[in-house]
Amino acid sequence: GYESDRNTSNDKRLKAIIHIKYHQGRTINGLGFIGLRHTGLIVSDNKGEVMFHNGFRTGLWMLTYSSKQVLTTSSNEILLHSQTAPYSEGETSLHMVAVLTGSAFSILTTNPRLATLYIDKLSSKADTTVVNQCCLLWHKYTSKVAFSINCELTIYSLNIRTNLPNLVSKKATWKSEEPIVSLQWVT
């Protein structure tokens, strides 16, 4: 454990700003900051919950936080992964979160309030298949988001600047002969 409050030149560790015990004993399968805030955190775990932890200062400038449940899956559902979208400039930033479960892919917004922007029901195969590999990745300009489950890749092209009922402009899928272990945008 870290017992000293002194920061010596040999010790580069930082003290925790906020210590959130809610997910203690759970496996974290998604963690990301909302926008440029270092105290607005979205966390998902293996118990099927996606939580928004909002850090703020009290009247005495003490840092504290509040938590709000963003999503919870049913007991027969598996929450595979979540990821916050990269920061985008402007007041129109939706602060999006992609959530992947065994039966659905969804895109949520936290700005100005929590809402579901898009849901895509996955084939029943994803529900019954053992998931050995799973990835989720936003494009750096939030123009695309992709996920893979085992050997299948799905990519969504997004129209964020248009009206939201048409958020997804294109969906493409590809099946590999080998499990997909990582996703990376080339362009």
C-alpha positions in Angstrom: 0.0 0.0 0.0 0.9 3.6 -0.4 1.5 5.1 3.1 3.4 8.3 2.5 1.9 11.6 1.4 5.3 12.8 0.3 5.9 12.8 -3.5 9.6 11.9 -3.9 11.4 12.0 -7.2 11.5 8.2 -7.3 7.8 7.8 -6.7 5.6 8.9 -9.7 2.3 7.6 -8.4 -0.7 10.0 -8.1 -3.2 10.1 -5.3 -6.7 9.1 -6.3 -9.0 12.1 -6.8 -12.1 10.1 -6.3 -12.3 6.6 -4.9 -15.5 4.9 -6.2 -16.2 1.6 -4.4 -19.3 0.7 -6.3 -17.6 -1.7 -8.7 -15.4 -3.3 -6.0 -15.2 -7.1 -6.6 -16.5 -6.8 -10.2 -14.7 -7.1 -13.5 -14.7 -3.8 -15.4 -15.4 -4.2 -19.1 -15.7 -0.5 -20.0 -14.3 2.7 -18.6 -14.2 6.2 -20.2 -14.4 9.9 -19.5 -17.3 12.0 -20.8 -16.0 14.9 -23.0 -13.0 16.6 -21.6 -14.1 16.2 -18.0 -11.7 14.3 -15.8 -14.5 13.7 -13.2 -17.3 12.5 -15.5 -16.8 8.8 -15.8 -18.8 6.0 -17.4 -18.1 2.5 -16.1 -19.5 -0.9 -17.0 -19.0 -4.2 -15.3 -19.6 -7.9 -15.5 -22.7 -7.6 -13.3 -24.5 -6.0 -16.3 -24.5 -2.4 -15.1 -23.4 0.8 -16.9 -22.9 3.6 -14.3 -22.2 7.4 -14.7 -20.1 8.7 -11.8 -20.1 12.5 -11.7 -17.4 14.1 -9.6 -18.0 17.6 -8.2 -16.9 19.9 -5.4 -19.1 20.7 -2.4 -19.5 24.1 -0.9 -16.4 23.5 1.1 -14.5 22.5 -2.1 -14.3 18.9 -1.0 -14.4 16.6 -4.0 -17.2 14.1 -3.9 -19.4 12.3 -6.5 -22.8 11.1 -7.3 -23.7 7.9 -9.3 -26.5 7.3 -11.7 -27.4 4.0 -13.4 -27.3 4.5 -17.2 -28.2 0.9 -18.1 -28.8 -2.4 -16.5 -29.1 -5.7 -18.4 -31.6 -8.4 -17.5 -30.3 -11.4 -15.6 -30.1 -13.6 -18.7 -28.2 -10.9 -20.7 -24.4 -10.5 -20.9 -22.9 -7.0 -20.9 -19.8 -7.5 -23.1 -18.3 -4.0 -23.3 -19.0 -0.3 -23.3 -16.9 2.7 -24.6 -17.4 6.4 -24.5 -17.0 8.3 -27.8 -13.9 10.5 -28.2 -14.4 14.2 -27.4 -16.0 16.3 -30.1 -16.1 20.1 -30.1 -19.1 22.3 -29.7 -22.3 22.5 -27.8 -23.9 19.9 -30.0 -21.6 17.2 -28.6 -23.8 14.2 -27.6 -21.3 12.6 -25.2 -22.1 9.2 -26.7 -21.6 5.8 -25.2 -21.6 2.6 -27.2 -22.9 -0.5 -25.3 -22.5 -4.0 -26.6 -24.4 -6.9 -25.0 -24.9 -10.5 -26.2 -28.1 -9.6 -28.0 -27.9 -5.9 -28.9 -25.6 -3.0 -29.8 -26.8 0.5 -28.7 -25.6 4.1 -28.8 -26.6 6.3 -25.9 -26.2 10.0 -25.2 -25.7 11.7 -21.9 -26.1 15.2 -23.2 -28.3 17.0 -22.5 -29.9 14.0 -20.7 -29.6 10.3 -20.9 -31.3 8.9 -24.0 -31.0 6.0 -26.4 -30.0 7.1 -29.9 -29.8 3.8 -31.7 -30.4 0.1 -31.0 -29.5 -2.8 -33.3 -30.7 -6.3 -32.2 -28.0 -8.8 -32.9 -28.7 -12.2 -34.4 -29.8 -14.9 -31.9 -26.4 -16.6 -32.5 -24.6 -13.9 -30.4 -27.0 -14.7 -27.5 -26.3 -18.4 -27.4 -22.7 -18.5 -28.6 -19.9 -18.5 -26.0 -18.1 -15.1 -26.5 -14.4 -15.7 -26.4 -13.3 -12.4 -28.0 -15.0 -9.1 -28.1 -13.9 -5.6 -29.1 -15.5 -2.2 -29.4 -13.9 0.9 -30.9 -15.0 4.5 -31.9 -13.3 6.3 -34.8 -11.4 9.3 -33.5 -13.9 11.7 -35.2 -16.9 9.8 -33.9 -17.9 9.2 -37.6 -17.8 5.4 -37.2 -18.1 2.8 -34.4 -17.2 -0.8 -34.8 -17.5 -4.0 -32.7 -16.5 -7.6 -33.1 -17.8 -10.7 -31.4 -15.6 -13.8 -31.9 -15.1 -13.9 -35.7 -17.7 -11.3 -36.9 -17.0 -7.6 -37.4 -19.7 -4.9 -37.6 -19.1 -1.3 -38.6 -21.6 1.6 -38.4 -21.1 4.8 -40.3 -22.7 7.7 -38.4 -24.4 11.0 -39.4 -24.0 12.9 -36.2 -24.7 16.3 -37.7 -28.1 15.3 -39.2 -31.3 14.6 -37.4 -30.9 11.8 -34.9 -33.5 9.3 -36.2 -31.0 8.7 -39.1 -27.9 8.4 -36.9 -26.7 5.3 -38.7 -26.2 5.9 -42.4 -24.5 2.6 -43.2 -23.9 -0.8 -41.6 -21.4 -3.3 -42.8 -20.4 -6.8 -41.5 -17.6 -9.1 -42.2 -16.9 -12.6 -41.0 -13.3 -13.8 -40.4 -12.1 -17.4 -40.3 -10.2 -16.6 -37.1 -11.3 -14.8 -33.9 -10.8 -11.1 -34.0 -8.7 -10.1 -31.0 -8.2 -6.4 -31.6 -9.7 -3.5 -33.6 -7.7 -0.5 -34.9 -8.7 2.3 -37.3 -6.2 2.7 -40.1 -7.7 6.0 -41.5 
